[in-house]
Amino acid sequence: MIFTSIIKNNTRNIEKNIEKLNTEILKLNKELFNAEMDYIYLSSPDKLEKKISTFNKKKYSTYDFSRIFLSTEEFINFSSKQTKK
């Protein structure tokens, strides 16, 4: 009887921990999605040009379009290709 009670309490604690971790994972996934959307939006060449022109009147040099990535996966693929060379 005591053994069953101990197992039941331990199981309940583990389930609570799993629920907390699942909630944390959902929050982190949402933050990752938002960060990816911000990255895609902000790395668009047209958007960057507009932001730079309104931000300051300093002269900025252009950036090679091949170095602007639409997603983090593209950046990771590009980085892994460079390291293999």
Backbone as CSV, one residue per row, in Angstrom:
resi,resn,N_x,N_y,N_z,CA_x,CA_y,CA_z,C_x,C_y,C_z
1,MET,0.828,-1.190,0.000,0.000,0.000,0.000,0.878,1.261,0.000
2,ILE,1.889,1.292,0.831,2.780,2.450,0.915,3.558,2.600,-0.393
3,PHE,3.993,1.471,-0.912,4.760,1.485,-2.154,3.937,2.084,-3.297
4,THR,2.675,1.742,-3.373,1.781,2.272,-4.409,1.595,3.777,-4.243
5,SER,1.464,4.226,-3.027,1.296,5.652,-2.751,2.539,6.438,-3.160
6,ILE,3.715,5.894,-2.879,4.967,6.568,-3.248,5.086,6.667,-4.766
7,ILE,4.784,5.598,-5.448,4.859,5.595,-6.916,3.849,6.582,-7.500
8,LYS,2.655,6.613,-6.940,1.620,7.533,-7.422,2.074,8.987,-7.260
9,ASN,2.642,9.337,-6.114,3.116,10.703,-5.880,4.282,11.052,-6.802
10,ASN,5.203,10.123,-6.975,6.323,10.373,-7.889,5.841,10.558,-9.328
11,THR,4.877,9.752,-9.716,4.319,9.868,-11.063,3.637,11.216,-11.246
12,ARG,2.906,11.663,-10.255,2.230,12.962,-10.321,3.260,14.090,-10.448
13,ASN,4.341,14.009,-9.690,5.400,15.022,-9.777,6.058,15.020,-11.154
14,ILE,6.297,13.851,-11.686,6.892,13.761,-13.024,5.948,14.353,-14.071
15,GLU,4.663,14.067,-13.949,3.684,14.626,-14.892,3.637,16.153,-14.808
16,LYS,3.745,16.698,-13.604,3.779,18.159,-13.442,5.020,18.742,-14.099
17,ASN,6.152,18.087,-13.916,7.387,18.552,-14.547,7.290,18.489,-16.074
18,ILE,6.691,17.429,-16.584,6.516,17.303,-18.037,5.626,18.419,-18.554
19,GLU,4.576,18.722,-17.834,3.667,19.804,-18.258,4.380,21.151,-18.263
20,LYS,5.198,21.406,-17.243,5.964,22.656,-17.200,6.935,22.735,-18.371
21,LEU,7.607,21.622,-18.655,8.557,21.606,-19.772,7.850,21.784,-21.114
22,ASN,6.677,21.173,-21.266,5.910,21.351,-22.508,5.482,22.809,-22.687
23,THR,5.087,23.446,-21.607,4.719,24.858,-21.675,5.924,25.703,-22.070
24,GLU,7.074,25.408,-21.487,8.306,26.136,-21.819,8.689,25.912,-23.280
25,ILE,8.532,24.701,-23.772,8.839,24.397,-25.171,7.918,25.184,-26.097
26,LEU,6.644,25.261,-25.772,5.708,26.025,-26.594,6.097,27.499,-26.645
27,LYS,6.489,28.056,-25.494,6.911,29.453,-25.456,8.156,29.670,-26.317
28,LEU,9.120,28.768,-26.193,10.354,28.900,-26.966,10.105,28.730,-28.468
29,ASN,9.199,27.829,-28.830,8.860,27.663,-30.245,8.208,28.926,-30.803
30,LYS,7.355,29.543,-30.008,6.719,30.784,-30.441,7.753,31.891,-30.600
31,GLU,8.689,31.997,-29.653,9.747,33.000,-29.754,10.634,32.750,-30.967
32,LEU,10.926,31.483,-31.237,11.738,31.139,-32.405,11.014,31.522,-33.689
33,PHE,9.722,31.230,-33.761,8.939,31.586,-34.936,8.937,33.095,-35.142
34,ASN,8.739,33.854,-34.064,8.745,35.310,-34.169,10.111,35.840,-34.587
35,ALA,11.158,35.249,-34.057,12.511,35.673,-34.428,12.784,35.387,-35.904
36,GLU,12.341,34.237,-36.380,12.518,33.910,-37.798,11.736,34.871,-38.688
37,MET,10.532,35.200,-38.279,9.720,36.141,-39.072,10.378,37.521,-39.081
38,ASP,10.880,37.962,-37.939,11.580,39.249,-37.878,12.824,39.219,-38.756
39,TYR,13.556,38.123,-38.726,14.773,38.004,-39.527,14.448,38.082,-41.015
40,ILE,13.417,37.352,-41.437,13.035,37.372,-42.855,12.570,38.767,-43.253
41,TYR,11.763,39.393,-42.418,11.249,40.722,-42.728,12.374,41.743,-42.791
42,LEU,13.243,41.704,-41.796,14.288,42.718,-41.716,15.437,42.487,-42.690
43,SER,15.601,41.263,-43.174,16.706,41.006,-44.083,16.315,41.181,-45.548
44,SER,15.076,41.554,-45.800,14.658,41.826,-47.169,15.398,43.069,-47.669
45,PRO,16.024,43.008,-48.846,16.817,44.140,-49.342,16.019,45.446,-49.449
46,ASP,14.785,45.359,-49.918,13.966,46.570,-50.047,13.673,47.187,-48.683
47,LYS,13.330,46.351,-47.730,13.021,46.854,-46.390,14.268,47.471,-45.757
48,LEU,15.406,46.813,-45.947,16.647,47.344,-45.387,16.974,48.715,-45.988
49,GLU,16.798,48.819,-47.280,17.097,50.089,-47.947,16.215,51.215,-47.409
50,LYS,14.924,50.929,-47.240,13.998,51.933,-46.714,14.356,52.321,-45.277
51,LYS,14.654,51.312,-44.454,15.003,51.590,-43.061,16.275,52.426,-42.972
52,ILE,17.258,52.093,-43.782,18.521,52.826,-43.742,18.311,54.264,-44.195
53,SER,17.503,54.449,-45.232,17.303,55.805,-45.733,16.538,56.672,-44.735
54,THR,15.631,56.083,-43.989,14.888,56.868,-43.001,15.632,56.987,-41.676
55,PHE,16.500,56.029,-41.399,17.202,56.016,-40.118,18.241,57.123,-40.019
56,ASN,19.024,57.252,-41.061,20.107,58.211,-40.990,20.500,58.617,-42.404
57,LYS,21.062,59.761,-42.562,21.442,60.252,-43.881,22.884,59.892,-44.243
58,LYS,23.511,59.046,-43.462,24.877,58.627,-43.760,24.877,57.739,-44.999
59,LYS,26.014,57.707,-45.662,26.166,56.849,-46.830,26.508,55.430,-46.363
60,TYR,25.768,54.475,-46.870,26.041,53.079,-46.576,26.373,52.365,-47.871
61,SER,27.287,51.433,-47.790,27.627,50.667,-48.982,26.597,49.553,-49.176
62,THR,26.465,49.116,-50.404,25.506,48.051,-50.688,26.072,46.720,-50.230
63,TYR,25.182,45.786,-50.040,25.545,44.472,-49.550,25.197,43.465,-50.633
64,ASP,26.079,42.541,-50.873,25.861,41.531,-51.895,24.586,40.738,-51.578
65,PHE,23.688,40.638,-52.551,22.410,39.963,-52.321,22.588,38.480,-52.000
66,SER,23.665,37.882,-52.431,23.889,36.468,-52.127,24.169,36.245,-50.647
67,ARG,24.457,37.305,-49.912,24.734,37.181,-48.486,23.494,37.454,-47.621
68,ILE,22.355,37.701,-48.258,21.103,37.918,-47.527,20.286,36.638,-47.651
69,PHE,19.923,36.067,-46.529,19.246,34.780,-46.507,17.788,34.971,-46.110
70,LEU,16.911,34.160,-46.711,15.483,34.258,-46.434,15.056,33.438,-45.231
71,SER,15.909,32.540,-44.805,15.584,31.741,-43.620,16.868,31.307,-42.937
72,THR,16.697,30.837,-41.722,17.860,30.367,-40.978,18.406,29.078,-41.588
73,GLU,17.516,28.255,-42.199,17.974,27.020,-42.830,18.919,27.335,-43.994
74,GLU,18.590,28.359,-44.783,19.462,28.749,-45.885,20.822,29.195,-45.361
75,PHE,20.820,29.953,-44.283,22.076,30.405,-43.692,22.904,29.227,-43.199
76,ILE,22.261,28.276,-42.534,22.971,27.108,-42.017,23.535,26.286,-43.168
77,ASN,22.736,26.095,-44.224,23.234,25.361,-45.394,24.421,26.071,-46.025
78,PHE,24.328,27.370,-46.158,25.414,28.145,-46.744,26.670,28.068,-45.884
79,SER,26.498,28.155,-44.579,27.636,28.089,-43.670,28.286,26.712,-43.702
80,SER,27.471,25.672,-43.771,28.040,24.322,-43.799,28.760,24.063,-45.108
81,LYS,28.307,24.662,-46.211,28.986,24.504,-47.490,30.347,25.196,-47.436
82,GLN,30.402,26.344,-46.796,31.669,27.063,-46.714,32.680,26.331,-45.851
83,THR,32.226,25.710,-44.787,33.148,25.016,-43.900,33.663,23.732,-44.533
84,LYS,32.877,23.125,-45.409,33.315,21.904,-46.077,34.416,22.197,-47.086
85,LYS,34.388,23.391,-47.676,35.420,23.756,-48.645,36.720,23.938,-47.932
